[in-house]
Amino acid sequence: MKFLIEYTNKENVERFIVGYPKQTNGRDSENLQRVKSFVGQLQKVLPNIPVTFYDERFTSVMAHKTMLDAGLNKKARQNKALVDEISATIILQSYMESSDFRTI
C-alpha cells in the first residue's frame, strides 16, 4: 500500500486494473478472497481511484510462454515474481485492448 500511495502522489492514476482469479471452468478461484481483501484495503486508502477487475485466466500460462519465447533459462522461468510481473502486464494489455477500455 505504501508504494501505491507514494506512486499515486507522483503520478496521475486514473484507475487500478486488478486480476480477477477464476478457474478454467469460469468459477471463482479460491484466491479470490485474498484479492477482494487487497482491493478493500486499496479502496480505503485510495477511495477516489476506481478499481476494475479483469479476468486473469491463462495469464500465467501466457507469461511462461513469453518467457520461453524470450529465451529465458529455467531458473528465470521459475521466478514467481517475474511470472507475476509479466502476467500483470498481460492483464493490463488485454484490458486496454478490450471493449471495456475507453479513452478520454
Residue, then its C-alpha position, 0 to 999 in steps of 0.5 A: m500500500k505504501f508504494l501505491i500511495e507514494y506512486t499515486n502522489k507522483e503520478n496521475v492514476e486514473r484507475f487500478i486494473v486488478g486480476y480477477p482469479k477464476q478457474t478454467n471452468g469460469r468459477d471463482s478461484e479460491n484466491l479470490q478472497r485474498v484479492k477482494s481483501f487487497v482491493g478493500q484495503l486499496q479502496k480505503v486508502l485510495p477511495n477516489i481511484p476506481v478499481t476494475f477487475y479483469d479476468e486473469r485466466f491463462t495469464s500465467v500460462m501466457a507469461h511462461k510462454t513469453m518467457l520461453d519465447a524470450g529465451l529465458n533459462k529455467k531458473a528465470r522461468q521459475n521466478k514467481a515474481l517475474v511470472d507475476e510481473i509479466s502476467a500483470t502486464i498481460i492483464l493490463q494489455s488485454y484490458m486496454e485492448s478490450s471493449d471495456f477500455r475507453t479513452i478520454 
